[in-house]
């Protein structure tokens, strides 16, 4: 699935689209795999319920199992058919379904395939196995399906019901959705643990609304920039009753994970509200069919009691936020979990305004452009384009200067404006270049090449045209090829921890000149992480060597292994074909327990 669809599923709490479900249900090899798995383990699985996606899939699975001598049947309540068609005429009647379910209870059928008919309201305690072929992001539906097999001895499952089989058919998704996590990694409830990274997508809403007013009007914000950035968020879980659009009868309880942003000027008031009202929230507010408009008047009275909308930064929908918190407390009997926004200080535009304020305008533009486009930063989420970011910077810088002028006029420290007409050197002296090479051990910090035949060059970490200084601290030693490939990007190979926090495309570099395959591989990985992430590559080019068929790459701590692991097949193919090492069948990527400090 593409990123837009993935975002829709895991952030907007929506289930798989009908098109994806139909593709999965119509995948013959996938269905045959399901059928063969049951047949090969029929003695172990015993009495089994198969949760399928579509009625043709139910028919296909049951029919194929019958062909293999398995007593199998299917039930479903609705099919997509045109009125008057053969499909509509052959539609299963409710009496047929009741008869088959009764026979299944009595043991006349060993397997029954269905579409959401046996999730609740049907008591078959001796079911030993459930097949989860239906893919869903609904934790409630998943719990209902799993629960069909979890009736043990004390719950009417019979004297022999000492274990149950939950068989999950997990498709190979490009992006992992939480509900599809591997249940063998821990207790089954861990499958439903929601991600806490999603709030980053919600943080900018209020920020953009507030600051865009200043940007469009050309007015100066009255508060420091960081006041508009949340301190963190409460993660609430609310259960609502959702009616299936495709079935006017079927209803389903769905869990929604929603986030309440917490700002500096309102956190104490919000905490006090939660503490005071924790034991006053009516139990009926936990009802999944609750009309939230009915409790709005009570919430509004609490807003007037605890908050001042004119003074507090609470977000644009304080009423909805309090409803989420109150309903979470009513449902779970506990305060929702609070997650601090630990990277908040990184996104203080006031700091940038102070840091870049003394630069010339071209230098400011270059430095801000580099900051805006730096991999892993959230500025692109806060501001949809660089122009908005630059305008907000100008307004924040102006706010700071006006504050200093006002402070000076009121008897504070006077403002000193220094005109600097001195020429700024854009090239290091030869002694400075030698000092840098010596500091870097006469080695390319990107690919680790050194020695005879290696042409070393001095590179500016932040290019001068982007505002970088031509000094020793802003310089690093690179070979000619790595310097060329780095180009105009601001990449610091003197650090060992990557600034990248989100996946990016892996660019594969060819072998150049007489350099070794290992140098080329190290360049590829370090360029990918935008730092000197590689600690060591363990390999062997001899058949009897320990690392001949399986290479090992050690990365310093602070580098996300997952983003390179996702590219592992591509990396192995690259080693085999581009680096001409077809004997390498696997590459093991690990993180070492220590890292070097900034060089």
QUIZIHU-V657656 format. One record per backbone hydrogen bond with DSSP energy under -1.0 kcal/mol. CO is the residue of the C=O (numbers start at 1). NH is the residue of the N-H. E is the energy in kcal/mol with one decimal. If there is no record, write none. Layout:
((CO	NH	E) (CO	NH	E))
//
This chain:
((2	6	-2.4) (3	7	-2.6) (4	8	-1.8) (5	9	-2.0) (6	10	-2.5) (7	11	-2.1) (7	12	-1.2) (8	14	-1.3) (17	21	-2.3) (18	22	-2.5) (19	23	-2.1) (20	24	-2.4) (21	25	-2.6) (22	26	-2.1) (24	27	-1.1) (26	28	-1.1) (27	31	-2.3) (28	32	-2.8) (29	33	-2.0) (30	34	-1.8) (31	35	-2.4) (32	36	-2.9) (33	37	-2.0) (34	38	-1.7) (35	39	-2.4) (36	40	-2.6) (41	45	-2.8) (42	46	-2.4) (47	128	-1.9) (47	129	-2.0) (48	112	-1.8) (49	131	-2.8) (50	114	-2.4) (51	133	-1.2) (54	58	-1.8) (55	59	-2.3) (56	60	-2.6) (57	61	-2.7) (58	62	-2.5) (59	63	-2.6) (60	64	-2.5) (61	65	-2.1) (62	66	-2.2) (63	67	-2.0) (65	70	-2.6) (66	69	-2.2) (70	72	-1.2) (71	110	-2.6) (71	111	-2.0) (73	113	-2.5) (82	85	-2.2) (85	89	-2.1) (86	90	-2.0) (93	97	-1.9) (94	98	-2.5) (95	99	-2.1) (96	100	-2.2) (97	101	-2.7) (98	102	-2.3) (99	103	-2.2) (100	104	-2.3) (101	105	-2.3) (102	106	-1.8) (103	108	-2.7) (110	48	-2.4) (111	73	-1.9) (112	50	-2.6) (113	75	-2.3) (114	52	-2.9) (124	127	-1.6) (128	165	-2.7) (129	49	-2.1) (130	167	-2.6) (131	51	-2.7) (131	133	-1.1) (132	169	-1.8) (138	142	-2.1) (139	143	-2.5) (140	144	-2.4) (141	145	-2.3) (142	146	-2.5) (143	147	-2.3) (145	148	-1.0) (146	149	-1.8) (152	155	-1.1) (152	157	-2.9) (153	156	-1.2) (158	161	-1.5) (160	162	-1.9) (165	130	-2.2) (167	132	-3.1) (171	173	-1.7) (177	180	-2.5) (178	181	-2.1) (182	185	-1.6) (187	190	-2.0) (188	191	-1.5) (189	192	-1.3) (190	193	-1.4) (197	200	-1.4) (198	201	-2.6) (199	202	-2.0) (199	203	-1.7) (202	205	-1.2) (204	208	-3.4) (205	209	-2.1) (206	210	-2.6) (207	211	-2.8) (208	212	-2.4) (211	215	-2.6) (212	216	-3.0) (213	217	-1.9) (214	218	-1.7) (214	219	-1.3) (224	227	-1.7) (225	228	-2.0) (226	229	-1.3) (231	341	-3.4) (232	262	-2.6) (233	339	-2.8) (234	260	-2.5) (236	258	-2.2) (238	256	-3.0) (240	254	-3.1) (242	252	-2.9) (244	247	-1.5) (250	244	-1.8) (252	242	-3.7) (254	240	-2.7) (256	238	-2.5) (258	236	-3.2) (260	234	-2.4) (262	231	-3.1) (262	232	-1.2) (263	266	-1.3) (263	267	-1.5) (266	270	-2.6) (267	271	-2.8) (268	272	-2.2) (269	273	-2.3) (270	274	-2.3) (271	275	-2.2) (272	276	-2.8) (273	277	-2.5) (274	278	-1.0) (277	280	-1.6) (282	285	-1.4) (283	286	-2.0) (284	287	-1.5) (287	290	-1.8) (288	241	-2.1) (291	294	-2.0) (295	299	-2.1) (296	300	-2.7) (297	301	-1.9) (298	302	-1.7) (299	303	-2.1) (300	304	-2.0) (301	305	-1.2) (302	306	-2.1) (303	307	-2.7) (308	311	-1.5) (308	312	-3.3) (317	321	-2.2) (318	322	-2.5) (319	323	-2.0) (320	324	-2.2) (321	325	-2.1) (322	326	-2.8) (323	327	-2.7) (324	328	-2.1) (325	329	-2.2) (326	330	-2.4) (327	331	-2.3) (328	332	-2.8) (329	333	-2.4) (337	235	-2.7) (339	233	-2.2) (340	342	-1.5) (341	344	-1.6) (343	346	-1.4) (344	347	-1.8) (348	352	-1.3) (349	353	-2.5) (350	354	-2.1) (351	355	-2.7) (352	356	-3.0) (356	359	-1.6) (360	364	-2.6) (361	365	-2.5) (362	366	-2.3) (363	367	-2.7) (364	368	-2.9) (365	369	-2.4) (366	370	-2.1) (367	371	-2.3) (368	372	-2.9) (369	373	-1.9) (374	377	-1.9) (378	381	-1.4) (378	382	-2.0) (379	383	-2.8) (385	389	-1.5) (386	390	-2.9) (387	391	-2.4) (388	392	-2.4) (389	393	-2.1) (390	394	-2.3) (391	395	-2.3) (392	396	-2.5) (393	397	-2.8) (394	398	-2.4) (395	399	-2.3) (396	400	-2.1) (397	401	-2.3) (398	402	-2.8) (399	403	-2.0) (400	404	-2.1) (401	405	-2.5) (402	406	-2.6) (403	407	-2.2) (404	408	-2.3) (405	409	-2.6) (406	410	-1.3) (407	412	-2.9) (408	411	-1.5) (429	433	-2.2) (430	434	-2.3) (431	435	-2.0) (432	436	-2.0) (433	437	-2.2) (434	438	-2.3) (435	439	-2.3) (436	440	-2.1) (437	442	-3.3) (438	441	-1.6) (444	448	-1.7) (449	444	-2.8) (451	454	-1.8) (455	480	-1.5) (457	478	-2.5) (459	476	-2.1) (463	466	-1.3) (463	468	-2.3) (464	467	-2.1) (469	471	-1.7) (472	475	-1.5) (474	461	-2.8) (476	459	-2.9) (477	445	-2.6) (478	457	-3.6) (479	483	-2.5) (480	484	-2.2) (481	485	-2.5) (482	486	-2.4) (483	487	-1.6) (486	489	-1.9) (489	491	-1.1) (494	599	-2.5) (495	532	-2.4) (512	515	-1.9) (516	520	-1.7) (517	521	-2.4) (518	522	-2.7) (519	523	-2.4) (520	524	-2.2) (521	525	-2.2) (522	526	-2.8) (523	527	-2.7) (524	528	-1.5) (525	529	-1.9) (526	530	-1.1) (526	531	-1.6) (531	533	-1.6) (533	556	-2.6) (536	554	-3.2) (538	552	-2.5) (542	545	-2.1) (545	548	-1.3) (547	540	-1.5) (549	585	-2.7) (549	586	-1.5) (551	588	-3.2) (552	538	-3.4) (553	590	-2.5) (554	535	-3.4) (554	536	-1.3) (555	592	-2.9) (561	565	-2.5) (562	566	-2.2) (564	567	-1.1) (565	568	-1.8) (567	571	-2.4) (568	572	-2.7) (569	573	-2.1) (570	574	-1.9) (571	575	-2.2) (572	576	-2.4) (573	577	-2.7) (574	579	-2.0) (575	581	-2.0) (581	584	-1.9) (586	551	-1.7) (588	553	-2.9) (590	555	-2.8))
//
